[in-house]
Amino acid sequence: MTVTVSALPTSTGKVTGKACPGGTFEYAGEQLAVGVVRDFKLQNWLGCDSIVTVTVSALPVSAGSVAGKACPGGTFQYAGEQLAVGLVKDFTFQNSLGCDSIVTVTVSALPVSTGSAAGKACPGSTFEYAGEQLAVGAIKDFMLKNWLGCDSVVTVTVSALPVSKSSVAGKACPGSTFEYAGEQLAVGAVKDFTRKNWLGCDSVVTVTVSALPVSTGNLTGKACPGGTFEYAGEQLAVGAIKDFTLQNWLGCDSVVTVSVSEYPSVAFSILAKASCPNTATGELTVSPLGGITEISISLNATDFQDNLTFQHLSEGAYTLTVKDQNGCTAQQEAVLDLLPTAAFTLPDALLPCGAPSITLSPVWENKPIGLQYQWHNGAPVEAIQVAEAGLVWLEVSDQCQTVRQEAQVRWEGEQEGDLVYVPNVFSPDAQEPLNSVFKTFIATDVEVLRFRLQVFDR
């Protein structure tokens, strides 16, 4: 067996020790002074020698200052000792590390105070300060403690508060009074009142009372003819002049003279347009006269319209009410007549065998103007020439209706007593039933044995 022996490690280390100046640091049972550096041989954890180098340094010492203050002639207490003002003294204490420390205490004087107070009082009264009553004009020093507890001197000067003089302008209606401070003053009065002003001192208020103005005015009222004008609840006729005593905006009597004049009469004209007999086509149109610009009209004096024409009226008498822009009304009667209508007959005629034609024209019972004509052959004239026998008709139109009349034209020699009459024309829409059907006319005492009818086109 081969045995090999190697060396265990040895240890080296350092220790920094600290001690107060003049003191020692203990290490391994030995006291080391401040500033010493020393090696110690010890056993390490393996049991071998180890070297520890111990160095001892000084702990810091403390130095501080305290500024003490005291009232002049007083003392400042520090560490149980009374120090007079102006004294400077060092105190030795242990600091937080256990070493000596020096605290230098300096005592200075606290400031003493001087001040002034301005007192004010009403003339003849006093101002109180520190429990003492001082008259107006007094100047006095007071010895007090200031906020630092030291003596202070306050000089108090008392001056007079101002007294007030003012004026009040009162106003009252003539014959009434103005109230001030519970007293009634007539118009024209001037009186002094002694009151307390806002500072509590006597003040003199001179009150002068003057008259409020009374009002006068004129008002011109207007009324419709025959109507009245209302003012202050009273109805005044046209032409009236009356004074009213009222309260003006200041509450005093005022006189208003009211004069009532008349609006212009409502003047107008009526244009009547007659109505057809069987249809309401009449019209009444109103036109304002005399400078009137705006009117409305009514047939029942209640419902008014701005349209100045009433339409679709029947024949008869009407009462029109017209209202102008002033609200005045006037009435007038109007009569609507019937329009004249055409009335005529169209007599039968005989066509002479030796003549080329005859003239047909209506026989008038009533012939208004503006008629329109329409014959069976389309002729738009009053009279026509007829050259053949047969049924003819004429329609006459006026502004209300169309009247139709028919006539029979026969050849001369055709008499009512002929045995057989055969017409050469008929009209299915004839008003006469006899002319609306084509047939032969046989005398009553004739018996027809044979009958043949032939119809040809052109």
C-alpha positions in Angstrom: 0.0 0.0 0.0 1.3 3.4 -1.0 0.2 6.3 1.4 0.3 9.9 0.0 -0.1 12.7 2.6 -1.1 16.2 1.3 -1.3 19.5 3.3 -4.6 20.8 4.6 -5.2 24.5 3.7 -4.4 27.1 6.2 -6.7 30.2 6.6 -6.0 33.9 6.6 -8.6 36.6 7.5 -9.1 40.2 8.6 -11.2 41.8 11.4 -11.9 45.5 11.5 -12.5 46.6 15.1 -13.9 50.0 16.2 -13.6 51.8 19.5 -14.3 55.3 20.8 -11.2 57.6 20.8 -9.2 56.8 24.0 -11.0 53.4 24.4 -10.0 49.8 23.4 -11.4 47.0 21.2 -11.3 43.5 22.7 -10.3 40.6 20.5 -9.4 37.0 21.6 -9.3 38.2 25.2 -6.9 41.0 24.4 -7.6 44.8 24.6 -6.4 46.6 21.5 -6.1 50.4 21.5 -7.4 52.6 18.7 -4.9 52.5 15.8 -3.5 49.0 16.6 -2.9 46.4 13.8 -2.2 42.9 15.1 -2.0 39.3 13.8 -3.6 36.5 15.8 -2.8 32.7 15.2 -5.9 30.6 15.6 -7.1 27.1 14.7 -9.3 27.0 11.5 -12.2 24.6 11.0 -9.8 21.9 9.8 -7.7 22.3 12.9 -4.8 24.0 11.2 -3.2 27.3 12.2 -4.8 30.4 10.6 -3.8 34.0 10.8 -6.4 36.8 11.5 -5.2 40.4 11.1 -7.2 42.7 13.5 -7.2 46.5 12.8 -8.8 48.9 15.3 -10.2 52.2 14.1 -11.8 55.1 16.0 -15.7 55.5 16.2 -16.9 59.0 15.2 -17.6 61.5 17.9 -20.6 63.9 17.5 -20.7 67.7 17.6 -24.0 69.8 17.5 -25.5 73.1 18.4 -28.8 74.3 19.9 -30.1 77.8 19.4 -32.1 78.7 22.5 -34.3 81.7 22.9 -35.7 83.5 25.9 -37.4 86.8 26.6 -35.0 89.6 27.6 -34.2 89.2 31.3 -35.4 85.6 31.2 -33.6 82.2 30.9 -33.5 79.2 28.6 -33.5 75.7 30.2 -31.3 73.0 28.7 -30.3 69.7 30.3 -31.9 70.8 33.6 -29.8 74.0 33.6 -31.1 77.6 33.3 -29.1 79.6 30.7 -29.3 83.4 30.6 -29.8 85.3 27.4 -26.4 85.8 25.6 -24.8 82.7 27.2 -22.9 80.1 25.1 -22.1 76.7 26.7 -20.9 73.2 25.7 -22.6 70.0 27.0 -20.9 66.5 26.7 -23.3 63.6 26.0 -23.1 60.0 24.8 -23.9 59.7 21.2 -25.7 56.7 19.6 -22.4 54.8 19.4 -21.7 55.3 23.1 -18.9 57.9 22.4 -18.7 61.4 23.9 -20.5 64.2 21.9 -20.4 68.0 22.3 -23.6 70.1 22.1 -23.0 73.9 22.0 -26.0 75.8 23.3 -26.4 79.5 22.4 -29.2 81.5 24.0 -30.5 84.6 22.2 -33.2 87.1 23.1 -36.8 86.7 21.8 -38.1 89.8 20.1 -40.3 92.2 22.1 -43.3 93.6 20.2 -44.5 97.2 19.7 -47.7 98.0 17.9 -50.6 100.4 17.6 -54.3 100.1 17.6 -56.7 102.6 16.1 -59.9 102.8 18.1 -63.0 104.6 17.0 -66.0 105.7 18.9 -69.0 107.9 18.3 -68.5 111.5 19.5 -69.2 111.7 23.2 -68.8 108.0 23.8 -65.8 105.7 24.6 -63.8 102.9 23.0 -63.0 99.9 25.2 -59.5 98.2 25.0 -58.2 95.6 27.5 -61.2 96.2 29.7 -60.5 100.0 29.9 -62.8 102.7 28.4 -60.9 105.3 26.4 -62.5 108.6 25.4 -62.4 110.0 21.9 -58.9 111.6 21.4 -57.2 109.4 24.1 -53.7 107.9 23.4 -52.5 105.2 25.8 -49.8 102.5 26.0 -50.7 99.0 27.1 -48.1 96.4 28.2 -49.2 93.0 27.0 -47.7 89.6 26.3 -46.9 89.0 22.6 -47.4 85.6 20.9 -44.0 84.5 22.1 -44.9 85.3 25.7 -42.7 88.4 26.0 -43.7 91.8 27.0 -45.1 94.0 24.2 -46.3 97.6 24.1 -49.5 98.5 22.2 -50.3 102.2 21.7 -54.0 102.8 21.4 -55.3 105.9 19.7 -59.1 106.6 19.8 -60.6 108.8 17.0 -64.2 109.9 16.4 -66.4 107.9 14.1 -68.1 110.1 11.4 -71.6 111.3 12.0 -73.8 111.2 8.9 -75.9 113.9 7.2 -78.2 112.9 4.4 -81.4 113.9 2.7 -84.5 112.1 1.6 -86.7 113.4 -1.2 -90.2 112.3 -0.4 -93.1 112.6 -2.8 -96.8 112.5 -2.3 -99.9 113.2 -4.3 -101.3 116.7 -3.8 -103.4 116.8 -0.7 -101.9 113.6 0.8 -98.8 112.9 3.0 -95.5 111.1 2.9 -94.6 108.8 5.7 -91.1 108.7 7.2 -90.1 107.1 10.5 -93.7 106.6 11.4 -94.5 110.3 10.9 -96.9 111.7 8.2 -95.3 114.7 6.4 -97.5 117.0 4.2 -96.5 118.1 0.7 -94.0 121.0 1.1 -92.7 119.9 4.6 -89.0 119.9 5.4 -87.9 118.1 8.6 -84.7 116.8 10.3 -84.7 113.3 11.8 -81.9 112.0 14.1 -81.2 108.4 13.4 -78.4 105.9 13.9 -76.1 105.5 10.9 -74.5 102.3 9.9 -71.7 102.9 12.4 -74.2 103.3 15.3 -73.6 107.1 15.6 -76.2 109.7 15.4 -77.0 111.0 11.9 -79.3 113.7 10.7 -81.7 112.9 7.8 -83.4 115.9 6.3 -86.7 114.9 4.7 -88.2 117.1 2.0 -91.6 116.3 0.7 -92.6 117.5 -2.8 -95.8 116.9 -4.8 -96.1 114.1 -7.4 -97.3 115.2 -10.8 -100.9 114.9 -11.6 -101.8 113.9 -15.2 -104.1 115.4 -17.7 -104.8 113.8 -21.1 -107.2 113.7 -24.0 -108.7 110.7 -25.7 -110.6 110.7 -28.9 -113.0 107.8 -29.1 -114.9 106.8 -32.3 -118.3 105.1 -32.6 -120.4 103.9 -35.4 -123.3 106.1 -36.5 -126.0 105.8 -33.8 -123.7 103.7 -31.6 -121.6 104.4 -28.4 -118.0 104.4 -27.3 -117.2 102.6 -24.1 -114.6 104.1 -21.7 -114.1 103.2 -18.0 -117.2 101.0 -18.2 -119.4 103.9 -19.4 -121.1 104.2 -22.8 -120.6 107.6 -24.5 -122.8 108.6 -27.4 -121.4 110.3 -30.5 -120.6 113.9 -29.8 -120.2 113.4 -26.0 -117.3 115.1 -24.2 -116.7 114.0 -20.6 -113.9 114.2 -18.0 -112.9 111.0 -16.1 -110.8 111.2 -12.9 -108.5 108.1 -12.7 -105.3 107.1 -10.9 -102.2 107.7 -12.9 -99.1 105.4 -12.8 -97.9 107.2 -9.6 -101.3 106.7 -7.9 -102.4 110.3 -8.1 -105.6 111.7 -9.5 -105.5 112.3 -13.3 -108.1 113.8 -15.6 -108.8 112.2 -19.0 -111.1 114.2 -21.3 -112.8 111.8 -23.6 -114.4 113.1 -26.9 -116.4 110.8 -29.1 -116.6 111.3 -32.8 -118.4 109.4 -35.5 -117.0 107.0 -38.0 -118.0 107.6 -41.6 -121.3 106.0 -42.6 -121.1 102.7 -44.4 -122.0 103.5 -48.0 -122.3 100.9 -50.7 -124.2 100.1 -53.9 -125.9 96.8 -55.0 -125.9 95.3 -58.4 -128.7 92.8 -58.8 -128.7 90.1 -61.5 -132.2 88.6 -62.0 -132.8 84.8 -61.6 -134.2 82.3 -64.0 -137.7 81.2 -63.2 -137.0 77.6 -62.3 -133.4 77.7 -61.3 -131.6 79.9 -58.6 -129.2 81.8 -60.8 -129.6 85.3 -59.4 -126.7 87.3 -58.0 -126.2 90.3 -55.7 -122.9 92.2 -55.9 -121.9 94.8 -53.4 -119.5 97.7 -54.2 -118.2 100.0 -51.4 -118.5 103.7 -51.7 -117.2 106.8 -50.0 -113.6 105.8 -49.6 -114.3 102.5 -47.8 -111.6 100.0 -48.6 -112.5 96.8 -46.6 -116.0 95.5 -46.2 -117.7 92.1 -45.6 -121.3 91.2 -46.4 -124.0 89.1 -44.9 -127.6 88.0 -45.8 -128.5 87.2 -42.2 -126.6 89.9 -40.3 -124.6 87.2 -38.6 -122.5 85.3 -41.0 -120.2 87.7 -42.9 -118.0 86.9 -45.9 -115.3 88.8 -47.7 -116.5 87.8 -51.2 -118.7 90.7 -52.2 -121.0 88.6 -54.5 -123.8 86.3 -53.4 -124.6 83.7 -56.1 -127.3 81.1 -56.8 -130.1 83.3 -55.4 -133.8 82.8 -56.3 -136.3 85.5 -57.1 -137.3 87.6 -54.1 -136.5 90.4 -51.6 -133.2 90.3 -49.7 -131.7 92.4 -46.8 -128.0 92.9 -47.2 -125.9 93.9 -44.2 -122.4 95.4 -44.9 -119.7 95.7 -42.2 -116.7 98.0 -42.8 -113.2 97.9 -41.3 -114.3 99.8 -38.2 -116.9 97.2 -37.4 -119.8 99.5 -38.4 -122.7 98.1 -40.3 -125.4 99.3 -42.6 -128.4 97.5 -44.3 -130.1 97.9 -47.6 -133.0 96.1 -49.3 -132.5 94.5 -52.7 -135.1 92.7 -55.0 -134.2 90.0 -57.4 -136.5 89.8 -60.4 -137.2 87.0 -62.8 -135.4 86.9 -66.1 -137.8 87.2 -69.1 -138.0 83.9 -71.0 -138.9 83.2 -74.6 -142.6 82.2 -75.3 -143.8 81.6 -78.8 -146.0 79.5 -81.1 -145.1 78.0 -84.5 -148.3 77.9 -86.6 -148.9 75.4 -89.3 -148.6 76.6 -92.9 -149.8 75.8 -96.5 -147.3 75.6 -99.3 -148.8 77.1 -102.5 -148.4 74.9 -105.5 -147.3 77.8 -107.7 -144.8 79.2 -105.3 -141.2 77.9 -104.7 -141.4 78.4 -100.9 -143.1 80.0 -97.9 -141.6 81.9 -95.0 -141.9 80.3 -91.5 -141.3 82.4 -88.3 -142.4 82.2 -84.7 -145.3 84.1 -83.3 -144.0 85.8 -80.1 -145.8 86.0 -76.8 -142.6 87.2 -75.1 -139.4 87.9 -76.9 -136.4 88.8 -74.7 -133.1 89.9 -76.2 -130.2 87.7 -76.9 -132.1 84.7 -78.2 -130.5 81.8 -80.1 -132.4 79.8 -82.8 -132.1 76.3 -84.1 -134.5 75.0 -86.9 -135.0 71.4 -87.9 -132.7 71.9 -90.8 -129.9 73.5 -88.7 -130.7 77.1 -89.6 -129.7 79.5 -86.7 -132.1 82.3 -87.8 -135.5 83.6 -86.7 -137.3 83.0 -90.0 -136.6 80.4 -92.7 -137.9 79.5 -96.2 -139.6 76.1 -96.6 -140.0 74.6 -100.0 -141.5 71.2 -99.1 -144.4 70.0 -97.0 -143.8 68.1 -93.8 -143.1 68.5 -90.1 -140.9 71.4 -89.1 -139.6 72.5 -85.6 -137.8 75.5 -84.0 -135.8 75.5 -80.8 -135.3 79.0 -79.2 -132.8 79.3 -76.3 -132.5 82.2 -73.9 -130.2 82.4 -70.8 -132.5 80.2 -68.8 -134.1 77.6 -71.0 -134.7 76.1 -74.5 -138.3 76.1 -75.9 -139.2 73.9 -78.9 -142.3 74.3 -81.0 -143.4 72.2 -84.1 -145.6 72.9 -87.1 -147.0 71.0 -90.1 -146.5 72.4 -93.6 -149.0 71.0 -96.1 -149.4 71.5 -99.8 -152.2 73.8 -100.8 -155.3 71.7 -101.6 -154.6 69.1 -98.7 -157.6 69.6 -96.5 -158.5 68.1 -93.3 -161.4 66.3 -95.0 -159.2 64.2 -97.5 -159.9 60.5 -97.5 -156.3 59.5 -97.1 -153.4 61.6 -95.9 -149.8 60.3 -96.1 -147.1 62.5 -94.6 -143.7 62.6 -96.3 -141.6 63.1 -93.2 -141.7 62.1 -89.5 -139.4 62.6 -86.5 -138.9 59.8 -84.0 -137.9 62.3 -81.3 -140.8 64.7 -81.9 -142.4 66.1 -78.9 -145.9 65.5 -80.4 -146.6 61.8 -80.3 -148.6 62.1 -83.5 -145.4 63.1 -85.4 -143.1 60.5 -83.9 -144.5 57.5 -85.8 -144.9 57.2 -89.6 -148.3 56.1 -90.7 -151.2 57.0 -93.0 -154.2 58.9 -91.8 -157.5 57.4 -93.0 -160.8 59.3 -92.8 -163.2 57.8 -90.2 -165.8 56.8 -92.8 -163.4 55.1 -95.2 -162.8 51.3 -95.2 -159.4 50.2 -96.4 -159.6 47.3 -98.8 -155.9 47.1 -99.9 -152.8 48.8 -98.6 -149.3 48.8 -100.0 -146.3 50.7 -98.7 -143.0 51.0 -100.7 -139.9 52.4 -99.1 -137.0 53.6 -101.3 -133.5 54.8 -100.5 -132.1 57.7 -102.4 
